[in-house]
Amino acid sequence: MAESSRRNHSSASPFEPVYGYSRAVRVGSRIDVAGCAPIEADGSSTPGDAGAQAARCLTIIKEALEALGGSPADVVRTRMYITDAADADLVGHAHGAMFGDIRPAATMLVIPALIRPEWKVEIEAEAILETET
């Protein structure tokens, strides 16, 4: 695989440059989107319940996919990390609002915590595009 086929995309996350990662990476027809936490463009946390936070995470995923030539329709797998099992329906409904017709393979895990205590959810995605352009 040629080195030049790799394209990185960065977002507003304050963690990307410090921790040394990209929001998303495209190689050929594959796009991997890193775990997206509910971070606003100014670096603040998204207010609201887990559903509102999940919607923000999914918006970040959509923007990253589009920046690299993809779309939510190209997503084949998602992983949702939640800190409270009681939030599963809120997060699941937000996921369904974006991916209901696409229906990627999906996993939802309950974990003890995320980096910021106010975060209730983090979501990552994998996409495969039909072409490698």
N, CA, C and O atoms as a printed pandas DataFrame, in Angstrom:
     atom_number atom_name residue_name chain_id  residue_number  x_coord  y_coord  z_coord
0              1         N          MET        A               1    0.840   -1.171    0.000
1              2        CA          MET        A               1    0.000    0.000    0.000
2              3         C          MET        A               1    0.888    1.239    0.000
3              4         O          MET        A               1    1.795    1.360    0.824
4              5         N          ALA        A               2    0.632    2.132   -0.902
5              6        CA          ALA        A               2    1.448    3.341   -1.029
6              7         C          ALA        A               2    1.205    4.279    0.141
7              8         O          ALA        A               2    0.067    4.454    0.578
8              9         N          GLU        A               3    2.269    4.879    0.645
9             10        CA          GLU        A               3    2.180    5.829    1.761
10            11         C          GLU        A               3    1.256    6.993    1.406
11            12         O          GLU        A               3    0.555    7.515    2.273
12            13         N          SER        A               4    1.254    7.399    0.138
13            14        CA          SER        A               4    0.462    8.555   -0.278
14            15         C          SER        A               4   -1.046    8.284   -0.257
15            16         O          SER        A               4   -1.831    9.225   -0.379
16            17         N          SER        A               5   -1.471    7.027   -0.106
17            18        CA          SER        A               5   -2.899    6.740   -0.085
18            19         C          SER        A               5   -3.519    7.042    1.282
19            20         O          SER        A               5   -4.740    6.991    1.427
20            21         N          ARG        A               6   -2.704    7.353    2.269
21            22        CA          ARG        A               6   -3.205    7.649    3.614
22            23         C          ARG        A               6   -3.568    9.118    3.735
23            24         O          ARG        A               6   -2.775    9.995    3.392
24            25         N          ARG        A               7   -4.788    9.382    4.234
25            26        CA          ARG        A               7   -5.234   10.747    4.500
26            27         C          ARG        A               7   -5.740   10.819    5.929
27            28         O          ARG        A               7   -6.594   10.028    6.330
28            29         N          ASN        A               8   -5.219   11.760    6.694
29            30        CA          ASN        A               8   -5.660   11.972    8.068
30            31         C          ASN        A               8   -6.594   13.174    8.124
31            32         O          ASN        A               8   -6.464   14.112    7.337
32            33         N          HIS        A               9   -7.538   13.135    9.063
33            34        CA          HIS        A               9   -8.447   14.254    9.299
34            35         C          HIS        A               9   -8.427   14.575   10.784
35            36         O          HIS        A               9   -8.535   13.681   11.622
36            37         N          SER        A              10   -8.288   15.849   11.103
37            38        CA          SER        A              10   -8.322   16.298   12.494
38            39         C          SER        A              10   -9.593   17.086   12.752
39            40         O          SER        A              10  -10.176   17.670   11.839
40            41         N          SER        A              11  -10.014   17.093   14.016
41            42        CA          SER        A              11  -11.201   17.847   14.410
42            43         C          SER        A              11  -10.812   18.838   15.500
43            44         O          SER        A              11   -9.631   19.132   15.687
44            45         N          ALA        A              12  -11.787   19.339   16.204
45            46        CA          ALA        A              12  -11.535   20.337   17.245
46            47         C          ALA        A              12  -11.115   19.730   18.579
47            48         O          ALA        A              12  -10.883   20.462   19.541
48            49         N          SER        A              13  -11.015   18.417   18.653
49            50        CA          SER        A              13  -10.671   17.799   19.934
50            51         C          SER        A              13   -9.322   18.290   20.439
51            52         O          SER        A              13   -8.333   18.252   19.707
52            53         N          PRO        A              14   -9.274   18.747   21.679
53            54        CA          PRO        A              14   -7.991   19.196   22.232
54            55         C          PRO        A              14   -7.034   18.037   22.501
55            56         O          PRO        A              14   -5.847   18.260   22.743
56            57         N          PHE        A              15   -7.537   16.806   22.461
57            58        CA          PHE        A              15   -6.711   15.646   22.765
58            59         C          PHE        A              15   -5.888   15.159   21.579
59            60         O          PHE        A              15   -4.851   14.524   21.772
60            61         N          GLU        A              16   -6.331   15.444   20.349
61            62        CA          GLU        A              16   -5.649   14.912   19.163
62            63         C          GLU        A              16   -4.170   15.281   19.093
63            64         O          GLU        A              16   -3.339   14.380   18.983
64            65         N          PRO        A              17   -3.802   16.555   19.151
65            66        CA          PRO        A              17   -2.378   16.878   19.036
66            67         C          PRO        A              17   -1.558   16.433   20.246
67            68         O          PRO        A              17   -0.381   16.100   20.109
68            69         N          VAL        A              18   -2.167   16.425   21.414
69            70        CA          VAL        A              18   -1.450   16.057   22.638
70            71         C          VAL        A              18   -1.234   14.552   22.720
71            72         O          VAL        A              18   -0.154   14.092   23.092
72            73         N          TYR        A              19   -2.262   13.790   22.373
73            74        CA          TYR        A              19   -2.184   12.326   22.465
74            75         C          TYR        A              19   -1.669   11.682   21.187
75            76         O          TYR        A              19   -1.403   10.480   21.167
76            77         N          GLY        A              20   -1.523   12.467   20.112
77            78        CA          GLY        A              20   -0.930   11.967   18.871
78            79         C          GLY        A              20   -1.822   11.046   18.064
79            80         O          GLY        A              20   -1.407    9.950   17.688
80            81         N          TYR        A              21   -3.048   11.481   17.793
81            82        CA          TYR        A              21   -3.939   10.685   16.948
82            83         C          TYR        A              21   -4.758   11.607   16.057
83            84         O          TYR        A              21   -4.787   12.822   16.253
84            85         N          SER        A              22   -5.420   11.009   15.078
85            86        CA          SER        A              22   -6.292   11.741   14.168
86            87         C          SER        A              22   -7.739   11.380   14.462
87            88         O          SER        A              22   -8.033   10.282   14.936
88            89         N          ARG        A              23   -8.628   12.304   14.180
89            90        CA          ARG        A              23  -10.058   12.017   14.324
90            91         C          ARG        A              23  -10.452   10.855   13.424
91            92         O          ARG        A              23  -11.218    9.976   13.816
92            93         N          ALA        A              24   -9.911   10.870   12.205
93            94        CA          ALA        A              24  -10.218    9.802   11.258
94            95         C          ALA        A              24   -9.045    9.622   10.312
95            96         O          ALA        A              24   -8.276   10.550   10.058
96            97         N          VAL        A              25   -8.926    8.409    9.798
97            98        CA          VAL        A              25   -7.872    8.077    8.846
98            99         C          VAL        A              25   -8.508    7.308    7.700
99           100         O          VAL        A              25   -9.281    6.372    7.904
100          101         N          ARG        A              26   -8.159    7.732    6.485
101          102        CA          ARG        A              26   -8.614    6.994    5.299
102          103         C          ARG        A              26   -7.406    6.397    4.610
103          104         O          ARG        A              26   -6.419    7.083    4.344
104          105         N          VAL        A              27   -7.498    5.117    4.327
105          106        CA          VAL        A              27   -6.504    4.407    3.521
106          107         C          VAL        A              27   -7.299    3.631    2.480
107          108         O          VAL        A              27   -8.079    2.740    2.816
108          109         N          GLY        A              28   -7.094    3.976    1.224
109          110        CA          GLY        A              28   -7.861    3.328    0.164
110          111         C          GLY        A              28   -9.344    3.603    0.334
111          112         O          GLY        A              28   -9.767    4.756    0.424
112          113         N          SER        A              29  -10.128    2.539    0.376
113          114        CA          SER        A              29  -11.578    2.685    0.500
114          115         C          SER        A              29  -12.058    2.579    1.944
115          116         O          SER        A              29  -13.264    2.567    2.190
116          117         N          ARG        A              30  -11.148    2.502    2.889
117          118        CA          ARG        A              30  -11.504    2.337    4.302
118          119         C          ARG        A              30  -11.298    3.636    5.080
119          120         O          ARG        A              30  -10.280    4.311    4.927
120          121         N          ILE        A              31  -12.287    3.975    5.920
121          122        CA          ILE        A              31  -12.168    5.104    6.833
122          123         C          ILE        A              31  -12.431    4.587    8.244
123          124         O          ILE        A              31  -13.459    3.963    8.507
124          125         N          ASP        A              32  -11.497    4.851    9.137
125          126        CA          ASP        A              32  -11.685    4.542   10.553
126          127         C          ASP        A              32  -11.811    5.865   11.296
127          128         O          ASP        A              32  -10.957    6.744   11.177
128          129         N          VAL        A              33  -12.890    5.993   12.066
129          130        CA          VAL        A              33  -13.119    7.199   12.858
130          131         C          VAL        A              33  -12.876    6.838   14.320
131          132         O          VAL        A              33  -13.504    5.929   14.863
132          133         N          ALA        A              34  -11.958    7.562   14.942
133          134        CA          ALA        A              34  -11.617    7.326   16.344
134          135         C          ALA        A              34  -12.833    7.557   17.228
135          136         O          ALA        A              34  -13.823    8.150   16.801
136          137         N          GLY        A              35  -12.746    7.088   18.447
137          138        CA          GLY        A              35  -13.813    7.332   19.404
138          139         C          GLY        A              35  -14.116    8.815   19.494
139          140         O          GLY        A              35  -13.221    9.624   19.738
140          141         N          CYS        A              36  -15.371    9.170   19.297
141          142        CA          CYS        A              36  -15.802   10.567   19.331
142          143         C          CYS        A              36  -16.582   10.802   20.610
143          144         O          CYS        A              36  -17.622   10.188   20.848
144          145         N          ALA        A              37  -16.065   11.690   21.415
145          146        CA          ALA        A              37  -16.725   12.085   22.655
146          147         C          ALA        A              37  -17.550   13.333   22.384
147          148         O          ALA        A              37  -17.365   13.985   21.356
148          149         N          PRO        A              38  -18.453   13.671   23.287
149          150        CA          PRO        A              38  -19.320   14.838   23.082
150          151         C          PRO        A              38  -18.592   16.148   23.363
151          152         O          PRO        A              38  -18.762   16.760   24.417
152          153         N          ILE        A              39  -17.779   16.560   22.393
153          154        CA          ILE        A              39  -17.005   17.789   22.513
154          155         C          ILE        A              39  -17.526   18.801   21.499
155          156         O          ILE        A              39  -17.700   18.485   20.322
156          157         N          GLU        A              40  -17.768   20.003   21.962
157          158        CA          GLU        A              40  -18.186   21.085   21.074
158          159         C          GLU        A              40  -16.961   21.682   20.385
159          160         O          GLU        A              40  -15.827   21.413   20.781
160          161         N          ALA        A              41  -17.191   22.481   19.365
161          162        CA          ALA        A              41  -16.091   23.078   18.593
162          163         C          ALA        A              41  -15.151   23.914   19.458
163          164         O          ALA        A              41  -13.971   24.049   19.134
164          165         N          ASP        A              42  -15.660   24.476   20.556
165          166        CA          ASP        A              42  -14.816   25.293   21.434
166          167         C          ASP        A              42  -14.079   24.465   22.492
167          168         O          ASP        A              42  -13.378   25.020   23.338
168          169         N          GLY        A              43  -14.237   23.133   22.446
169          170        CA          GLY        A              43  -13.559   22.258   23.395
170          171         C          GLY        A              43  -14.372   21.947   24.638
171          172         O          GLY        A              43  -13.959   21.122   25.453
172          173         N          SER        A              44  -15.510   22.587   24.797
173          174        CA          SER        A              44  -16.362   22.307   25.952
174          175         C          SER        A              44  -17.146   21.015   25.722
175          176         O          SER        A              44  -17.280   20.543   24.593
176          177         N          SER        A              45  -17.654   20.465   26.806
177          178        CA          SER        A              45  -18.461   19.247   26.712
178          179         C          SER        A              45  -19.886   19.587   26.300
179          180         O          SER        A              45  -20.432   20.615   26.700
180          181         N          THR        A              46  -20.475   18.720   25.503
181          182        CA          THR        A              46  -21.869   18.880   25.095
182          183         C          THR        A              46  -22.768   18.736   26.317
183          184         O          THR        A              46  -22.671   17.743   27.039
184          185         N          PRO        A              47  -23.631   19.700   26.557
185          186        CA          PRO        A              47  -24.554   19.566   27.696
186          187         C          PRO        A              47  -25.691   18.602   27.371
187          188         O          PRO        A              47  -25.932   18.268   26.211
188          189         N          GLY        A              48  -26.371   18.171   28.405
189          190        CA          GLY        A              48  -27.566   17.361   28.201
190          191         C          GLY        A              48  -27.376   15.904   28.545
191          192         O          GLY        A              48  -26.339   15.485   29.060
192          193         N          ASP        A              49  -28.408   15.151   28.245
193          194        CA          ASP        A              49  -28.411   13.735   28.579
194          195         C          ASP        A              49  -27.589   12.923   27.574
195          196         O          ASP        A              49  -27.011   13.476   26.639
196          197         N          ALA        A              50  -27.547   11.626   27.777
197          198        CA          ALA        A              50  -26.743   10.750   26.916
198          199         C          ALA        A              50  -27.226   10.776   25.469
199          200         O          ALA        A              50  -26.425   10.592   24.553
200          201         N          GLY        A              51  -28.509   10.999   25.251
201          202        CA          GLY        A              51  -29.017   11.089   23.885
202          203         C          GLY        A              51  -28.479   12.309   23.160
203          204         O          GLY        A              51  -28.077   12.220   22.000
204          205         N          ALA        A              52  -28.470   13.446   23.838
205          206        CA          ALA        A              52  -27.921   14.673   23.247
206          207         C          ALA        A              52  -26.426   14.528   23.017
207          208         O          ALA        A              52  -25.904   14.976   21.996
208          209         N          GLN        A              53  -25.744   13.907   23.956
209          210        CA          GLN        A              53  -24.307   13.699   23.801
210          211         C          GLN        A              53  -24.021   12.728   22.654
211          212         O          GLN        A              53  -23.081   12.940   21.888
212          213         N          ALA        A              54  -24.814   11.676   22.530
213          214        CA          ALA        A              54  -24.622   10.722   21.434
214          215         C          ALA        A              54  -24.854   11.401   20.086
215          216         O          ALA        A              54  -24.120   11.153   19.130
216          217         N          ALA        A              55  -25.866   12.252   20.008
217          218        CA          ALA        A              55  -26.131   12.980   18.760
218          219         C          ALA        A              55  -24.917   13.819   18.372
219          220         O          ALA        A              55  -24.570   13.892   17.193
220          221         N          ARG        A              56  -24.273   14.448   19.340
221          222        CA          ARG        A              56  -23.065   15.235   19.049
222          223         C          ARG        A              56  -21.944   14.325   18.562
223          224         O          ARG        A              56  -21.268   14.647   17.586
224          225         N          CYS        A              57  -21.742   13.201   19.227
225          226        CA          CYS        A              57  -20.715   12.246   18.792
226          227         C          CYS        A              57  -20.954   11.824   17.347
227          228         O          CYS        A              57  -20.019   11.758   16.549
228          229         N          LEU        A              58  -22.196   11.544   17.019
229          230        CA          LEU        A              58  -22.529   11.103   15.666
230          231         C          LEU        A              58  -22.345   12.210   14.639
231          232         O          LEU        A              58  -21.978   11.935   13.497
232          233         N          THR        A              59  -22.592   13.445   15.023
233          234        CA          THR        A              59  -22.325   14.582   14.132
234          235         C          THR        A              59  -20.835   14.685   13.838
235          236         O          THR        A              59  -20.441   14.928   12.697
236          237         N          ILE        A              60  -20.007   14.502   14.861
237          238        CA          ILE        A              60  -18.553   14.530   14.661
238          239         C          ILE        A              60  -18.135   13.415   13.715
239          240         O          ILE        A              60  -17.296   13.628   12.840
240          241         N          ILE        A              61  -18.708   12.231   13.878
241          242        CA          ILE        A              61  -18.413   11.105   12.984
242          243         C          ILE        A              61  -18.808   11.454   11.555
243          244         O          ILE        A              61  -18.028   11.241   10.626
244          245         N          LYS        A              62  -20.009   11.987   11.372
245          246        CA          LYS        A              62  -20.489   12.352   10.029
246          247         C          LYS        A              62  -19.562   13.374    9.379
247          248         O          LYS        A              62  -19.212   13.241    8.207
248          249         N          GLU        A              63  -19.167   14.389   10.136
249          250        CA          GLU        A              63  -18.263   15.415    9.597
250          251         C          GLU        A              63  -16.915   14.819    9.209
251          252         O          GLU        A              63  -16.355   15.191    8.178
252          253         N          ALA        A              64  -16.392   13.913   10.003
253          254        CA          ALA        A              64  -15.109   13.274    9.698
254          255         C          ALA        A              64  -15.215   12.418    8.441
255          256         O          ALA        A              64  -14.337   12.458    7.580
256          257         N          LEU        A              65  -16.283   11.651    8.341
257          258        CA          LEU        A              65  -16.494   10.832    7.144
258          259         C          LEU        A              65  -16.564   11.706    5.901
259          260         O          LEU        A              65  -15.916   11.411    4.896
260          261         N          GLU        A              66  -17.340   12.771    5.962
261          262        CA          GLU        A              66  -17.505   13.655    4.809
262          263         C          GLU        A              66  -16.193   14.333    4.434
263          264         O          GLU        A              66  -15.918   14.529    3.251
264          265         N          ALA        A              67  -15.387   14.691    5.416
265          266        CA          ALA        A              67  -14.102   15.337    5.139
266          267         C          ALA        A              67  -13.170   14.408    4.364
267          268         O          ALA        A              67  -12.274   14.866    3.655
268          269         N          LEU        A              68  -13.386   13.104    4.503
269          270        CA          LEU        A              68  -12.537   12.128    3.817
270          271         C          LEU        A              68  -13.257   11.451    2.650
271          272         O          LEU        A              68  -12.814   10.409    2.166
272          273         N          GLY        A              69  -14.360   12.039    2.199
273          274        CA          GLY        A              69  -15.057   11.542    1.016
274          275         C          GLY        A              69  -16.090   10.464    1.274
275          276         O          GLY        A              69  -16.551    9.822    0.330
276          277         N          GLY        A              70  -16.464   10.249    2.518
277          278        CA          GLY        A              70  -17.458    9.233    2.852
278          279         C          GLY        A              70  -18.739    9.836    3.372
279          280         O          GLY        A              70  -18.943   11.049    3.319
280          281         N          SER        A              71  -19.601    8.973    3.876
281          282        CA          SER        A              71  -20.874    9.405    4.455
282          283         C          SER        A              71  -21.334    8.338    5.442
283          284         O          SER        A              71  -20.767    7.246    5.478
284          285         N          PRO        A              72  -22.341    8.637    6.234
285          286        CA          PRO        A              72  -22.865    7.609    7.139
286          287         C          PRO        A              72  -23.300    6.338    6.409
287          288         O          PRO        A              72  -23.245    5.251    6.985
288          289         N          ALA        A              73  -23.729    6.457    5.161
289          290        CA          ALA        A              73  -24.154    5.284    4.401
290          291         C          ALA        A              73  -23.024    4.285    4.184
291          292         O          ALA        A              73  -23.282    3.117    3.895
292          293         N          ASP        A              74  -21.778    4.725    4.320
293          294        CA          ASP        A              74  -20.617    3.858    4.126
294          295         C          ASP        A              74  -20.204    3.112    5.401
295          296         O          ASP        A              74  -19.323    2.253    5.357
296          297         N          VAL        A              75  -20.831    3.433    6.523
297          298        CA          VAL        A              75  -20.437    2.850    7.804
298          299         C          VAL        A              75  -20.860    1.387    7.872
299          300         O          VAL        A              75  -22.008    1.040    7.595
300          301         N          VAL        A              76  -19.905    0.539    8.246
301          302        CA          VAL        A              76  -20.170   -0.891    8.373
302          303         C          VAL        A              76  -20.107   -1.370    9.819
303          304         O          VAL        A              76  -20.587   -2.461   10.126
304          305         N          ARG        A              77  -19.519   -0.567   10.720
305          306        CA          ARG        A              77  -19.413   -0.964   12.122
306          307         C          ARG        A              77  -19.333    0.261   13.013
307          308         O          ARG        A              77  -18.664    1.243   12.695
308          309         N          THR        A              78  -20.035    0.180   14.141
309          310        CA          THR        A              78  -19.917    1.210   15.171
310          311         C          THR        A              78  -19.718    0.535   16.526
311          312         O          THR        A              78  -20.104   -0.614   16.743
312          313         N          ARG        A              79  -19.103    1.292   17.422
313          314        CA          ARG        A              79  -18.978    0.864   18.815
314          315         C          ARG        A              79  -19.401    2.038   19.678
315          316         O          ARG        A              79  -18.922    3.159   19.503
316          317         N          MET        A              80  -20.294    1.771   20.602
317          318        CA          MET        A              80  -20.805    2.794   21.511
318          319         C          MET        A              80  -20.379    2.419   22.923
319          320         O          MET        A              80  -20.644    1.311   23.389
320          321         N          TYR        A              81  -19.723    3.340   23.591
321          322        CA          TYR        A              81  -19.280    3.140   24.967
322          323         C          TYR        A              81  -20.126    4.048   25.851
323          324         O          TYR        A              81  -20.135    5.266   25.670
324          325         N          ILE        A              82  -20.831    3.461   26.798
325          326        CA          ILE        A              82  -21.667    4.250   27.698
326          327         C          ILE        A              82  -21.246    3.979   29.144
327          328         O          ILE        A              82  -20.737    2.905   29.462
328          329         N          THR        A              83  -21.463    4.963   30.006
329          330        CA          THR        A              83  -21.044    4.812   31.400
330          331         C          THR        A              83  -22.189    4.382   32.319
331          332         O          THR        A              83  -21.967    4.111   33.499
332          333         N          ASP        A              84  -23.404    4.319   31.787
333          334        CA          ASP        A              84  -24.559    3.905   32.593
334          335         C          ASP        A              84  -25.499    3.107   31.694
335          336         O          ASP        A              84  -25.975    3.619   30.681
336          337         N          ALA        A              85  -25.764    1.865   32.059
337          338        CA          ALA        A              85  -26.642    1.009   31.259
338          339         C          ALA        A              85  -28.030    1.617   31.085
339          340         O          ALA        A              85  -28.710    1.330   30.099
340          341         N          ALA        A              86  -28.457    2.448   32.025
341          342        CA          ALA        A              86  -29.763    3.096   31.924
342          343         C          ALA        A              86  -29.845    4.044   30.722
343          344         O          ALA        A              86  -30.940    4.425   30.311
344          345         N          ASP        A              87  -28.698    4.424   30.161
345          346        CA          ASP        A              87  -28.669    5.326   29.003
346          347         C          ASP        A              87  -28.712    4.592   27.666
347          348         O          ASP        A              87  -28.673    5.232   26.615
348          349         N          ALA        A              88  -28.790    3.280   27.685
349          350        CA          ALA        A              88  -28.727    2.496   26.440
350          351         C          ALA        A              88  -29.788    2.922   25.432
351          352         O          ALA        A              88  -29.479    3.082   24.251
352          353         N          ASP        A              89  -31.022    3.108   25.869
353          354        CA          ASP        A              89  -32.077    3.484   24.922
354          355         C          ASP        A              89  -31.851    4.873   24.335
355          356         O          ASP        A              89  -32.072    5.080   23.142
356          357         N          LEU        A              90  -31.414    5.827   25.158
357          358        CA          LEU        A              90  -31.154    7.171   24.642
358          359         C          LEU        A              90  -30.064    7.142   23.574
359          360         O          LEU        A              90  -30.208    7.750   22.514
360          361         N          VAL        A              91  -28.991    6.443   23.855
361          362        CA          VAL        A              91  -27.882    6.342   22.901
362          363         C          VAL        A              91  -28.311    5.526   21.690
363          364         O          VAL        A              91  -28.016    5.897   20.554
364          365         N          GLY        A              92  -29.000    4.427   21.925
365          366        CA          GLY        A              92  -29.464    3.589   20.823
366          367         C          GLY        A              92  -30.398    4.331   19.881
367          368         O          GLY        A              92  -30.310    4.159   18.665
368          369         N          HIS        A              93  -31.290    5.155   20.421
369          370        CA          HIS        A              93  -32.188    5.922   19.556
370          371         C          HIS        A              93  -31.439    6.971   18.745
371          372         O          HIS        A              93  -31.767    7.197   17.580
372          373         N          ALA        A              94  -30.435    7.617   19.343
373          374        CA          ALA        A              94  -29.621    8.575   18.587
374          375         C          ALA        A              94  -28.887    7.847   17.458
375          376         O          ALA        A              94  -28.818    8.344   16.334
376          377         N          HIS        A              95  -28.343    6.673   17.765
377          378        CA          HIS        A              95  -27.665    5.851   16.758
378          379         C          HIS        A              95  -28.648    5.484   15.650
379          380         O          HIS        A              95  -28.322    5.577   14.467
380          381         N          GLY        A              96  -29.838    5.072   16.036
381          382        CA          GLY        A              96  -30.857    4.696   15.059
382          383         C          GLY        A              96  -31.288    5.853   14.178
383          384         O          GLY        A              96  -31.628    5.651   13.012
384          385         N          ALA        A              97  -31.278    7.072   14.722
385          386        CA          ALA        A              97  -31.654    8.238   13.919
386          387         C          ALA        A              97  -30.692    8.442   12.758
387          388         O          ALA        A              97  -31.097    8.894   11.688
388          389         N          MET        A              98  -29.418    8.110   12.964
389          390        CA          MET        A              98  -28.442    8.265   11.886
390          391         C          MET        A              98  -28.311    6.996   11.049
391          392         O          MET        A              98  -28.164    7.065    9.829
392          393         N          PHE        A              99  -28.365    5.855   11.696
393          394        CA          PHE        A              99  -28.029    4.601   11.011
394          395         C          PHE        A              99  -29.191    3.623   10.863
395          396         O          PHE        A              99  -28.972    2.469   10.496
396          397         N          GLY        A             100  -30.422    4.057   11.140
397          398        CA          GLY        A             100  -31.574    3.158   11.105
398          399         C          GLY        A             100  -31.760    2.417    9.797
399          400         O          GLY        A             100  -32.113    1.238    9.801
400          401         N          ASP        A             101  -31.527    3.090    8.673
401          402        CA          ASP        A             101  -31.676    2.439    7.364
402          403         C          ASP        A             101  -30.391    1.757    6.912
403          404         O          ASP        A             101  -30.419    0.893    6.036
404          405         N          ILE        A             102  -29.275    2.138    7.503
405          406        CA          ILE        A             102  -27.967    1.609    7.107
406          407         C          ILE        A             102  -27.676    0.319    7.868
407          408         O          ILE        A             102  -27.173   -0.652    7.304
408          409         N          ARG        A             103  -27.997    0.330    9.140
409          410        CA          ARG        A             103  -27.875   -0.810   10.036
410          411         C          ARG        A             103  -26.499   -1.465   10.025
411          412         O          ARG        A             103  -26.376   -2.638    9.674
412          413         N          PRO        A             104  -25.454   -0.714   10.407
413          414        CA          PRO        A             104  -24.120   -1.307   10.500
414          415         C          PRO        A             104  -24.060   -2.312   11.651
415          416         O          PRO        A             104  -24.905   -2.298   12.546
416          417         N          ALA        A             105  -23.068   -3.167   11.614
417          418        CA          ALA        A             105  -22.802   -4.008   12.777
418          419         C          ALA        A             105  -22.478   -3.049   13.916
419          420         O          ALA        A             105  -21.742   -2.082   13.720
420          421         N          ALA        A             106  -23.017   -3.304   15.100
421          422        CA          ALA        A             106  -22.846   -2.356   16.199
422          423         C          ALA        A             106  -22.658   -3.091   17.520
423          424         O          ALA        A             106  -23.196   -4.176   17.739
424          425         N          THR        A             107  -21.884   -2.469   18.381
425          426        CA          THR        A             107  -21.664   -2.972   19.727
426          427         C          THR        A             107  -21.858   -1.821   20.691
427          428         O          THR        A             107  -21.412   -0.703   20.432
428          429         N          MET        A             108  -22.527   -2.093   21.813
429          430        CA          MET        A             108  -22.658   -1.102   22.877
430          431         C          MET        A             108  -22.098   -1.736   24.150
431          432         O          MET        A             108  -22.506   -2.821   24.564
432          433         N          LEU        A             109  -21.161   -1.027   24.747
433          434        CA          LEU        A             109  -20.524   -1.521   25.961
434          435         C          LEU        A             109  -20.738   -0.551   27.101
435          436         O          LEU        A             109  -20.730    0.664   26.901
436          437         N          VAL        A             110  -20.929   -1.081   28.300
437          438        CA          VAL        A             110  -20.984   -0.249   29.493
438          439         C          VAL        A             110  -19.606   -0.304   30.130
439          440         O          VAL        A             110  -19.084   -1.375   30.440
440          441         N          ILE        A             111  -19.032    0.874   30.317
441          442        CA          ILE        A             111  -17.686    0.987   30.878
442          443         C          ILE        A             111  -17.739    1.848   32.138
443          444         O          ILE        A             111  -18.703    2.589   32.332
444          445         N          PRO        A             112  -16.739    1.767   32.984
445          446        CA          PRO        A             112  -16.805    2.521   34.242
446          447         C          PRO        A             112  -16.750    4.040   34.076
447          448         O          PRO        A             112  -17.405    4.760   34.829
448          449         N          ALA        A             113  -15.986    4.537   33.110
449          450        CA          ALA        A             113  -15.832    5.990   32.993
450          451         C          ALA        A             113  -15.209    6.339   31.649
451          452         O          ALA        A             113  -14.619    5.496   30.974
452          453         N          LEU        A             114  -15.359    7.624   31.277
453          454        CA          LEU        A             114  -14.673    8.202   30.139
454          455         C          LEU        A             114  -13.722    9.271   30.673
455          456         O          LEU        A             114  -13.700    9.524   31.878
456          457         N          ILE        A             115  -12.944    9.897   29.808
457          458        CA          ILE        A             115  -11.901   10.828   30.256
458          459         C          ILE        A             115  -12.460   11.971   31.099
459          460         O          ILE        A             115  -11.893   12.313   32.137
460          461         N          ARG        A             116  -13.567   12.560   30.656
461          462        CA          ARG        A             116  -14.179   13.640   31.433
462          463         C          ARG        A             116  -15.403   13.070   32.165
463          464         O          ARG        A             116  -16.196   12.348   31.562
464          465         N          PRO        A             117  -15.562   13.380   33.432
465          466        CA          PRO        A             117  -16.659   12.785   34.200
466          467         C          PRO        A             117  -18.054   13.141   33.696
467          468         O          PRO        A             117  -19.001   12.397   33.951
468          469         N          GLU        A             118  -18.205   14.256   32.991
469          470        CA          GLU        A             118  -19.521   14.640   32.483
470          471         C          GLU        A             118  -19.906   13.903   31.198
471          472         O          GLU        A             118  -21.061   13.960   30.777
472          473         N          TRP        A             119  -18.954   13.218   30.577
473          474        CA          TRP        A             119  -19.265   12.465   29.362
474          475         C          TRP        A             119  -19.983   11.182   29.723
475          476         O          TRP        A             119  -19.583   10.456   30.633
476          477         N          LYS        A             120  -21.051   10.918   28.990
477          478        CA          LYS        A             120  -21.851    9.715   29.205
478          479         C          LYS        A             120  -21.688    8.698   28.080
479          480         O          LYS        A             120  -22.093    7.543   28.217
480          481         N          VAL        A             121  -21.087    9.133   26.958
481          482        CA          VAL        A             121  -20.998    8.266   25.781
482          483         C          VAL        A             121  -19.809    8.660   24.913
483          484         O          VAL        A             121  -19.403    9.822   24.877
484          485         N          GLU        A             122  -19.267    7.681   24.225
485          486        CA          GLU        A             122  -18.258    7.888   23.189
486          487         C          GLU        A             122  -18.565    6.870   22.093
487          488         O          GLU        A             122  -18.925    5.730   22.387
488          489         N          ILE        A             123  -18.426    7.277   20.836
489          490        CA          ILE        A             123  -18.786    6.405   19.710
490          491         C          ILE        A             123  -17.676    6.422   18.674
491          492         O          ILE        A             123  -17.106    7.474   18.382
492          493         N          GLU        A             124  -17.368    5.250   18.116
493          494        CA          GLU        A             124  -16.402    5.152   17.025
494          495         C          GLU        A             124  -17.063    4.444   15.843
495          496         O          GLU        A             124  -18.080    3.770   16.002
496          497         N          ALA        A             125  -16.473    4.605   14.658
497          498        CA          ALA        A             125  -17.075    4.040   13.452
498          499         C          ALA        A             125  -16.013    3.581   12.462
499          500         O          ALA        A             125  -14.898    4.101   12.419
500          501         N          GLU        A             126  -16.398    2.590   11.671
501          502        CA          GLU        A             126  -15.578    2.105   10.563
502          503         C          GLU        A             126  -16.433    2.145    9.309
503          504         O          GLU        A             126  -17.598    1.746    9.326
504          505         N          ALA        A             127  -15.846    2.630    8.221
505          506        CA          ALA        A             127  -16.578    2.732    6.962
506          507         C          ALA        A             127  -15.753    2.133    5.834
507          508         O          ALA        A             127  -14.523    2.157    5.857
508          509         N          ILE        A             128  -16.458    1.598    4.850
509          510        CA          ILE        A             128  -15.825    1.109    3.627
510          511         C          ILE        A             128  -16.581    1.730    2.456
511          512         O          ILE        A             128  -17.788    1.546    2.301
512          513         N          LEU        A             129  -15.829    2.476    1.633
513          514        CA          LEU        A             129  -16.428    3.143    0.484
514          515         C          LEU        A             129  -16.393    2.217   -0.720
515          516         O          LEU        A             129  -15.565    1.309   -0.796
516          517         N          GLU        A             130  -17.283    2.450   -1.643
517          518        CA          GLU        A             130  -17.344    1.623   -2.846
518          519         C          GLU        A             130  -16.131    1.828   -3.752
519          520         O          GLU        A             130  -15.709    0.904   -4.449
520          521         N          THR        A             131  -15.572    3.043   -3.742
521          522        CA          THR        A             131  -14.411    3.335   -4.586
522          523         C          THR        A             131  -13.277    3.877   -3.736
523          524         O          THR        A             131  -13.496    4.296   -2.600
524          525         N          GLU        A             132  -12.077    3.873   -4.274
525          526        CA          GLU        A             132  -10.904    4.333   -3.546
526          527         C          GLU        A             132  -10.466    5.748   -3.909
527          528         O          GLU        A             132   -9.342    6.129   -3.582
528          529         N          THR        A             133  -11.290    6.528   -4.558
529          530        CA          THR        A             133  -10.893    7.877   -4.970
530          531         C          THR        A             133  -10.691    8.810   -3.821
531          532         O          THR        A             133  -10.355    9.977   -4.025
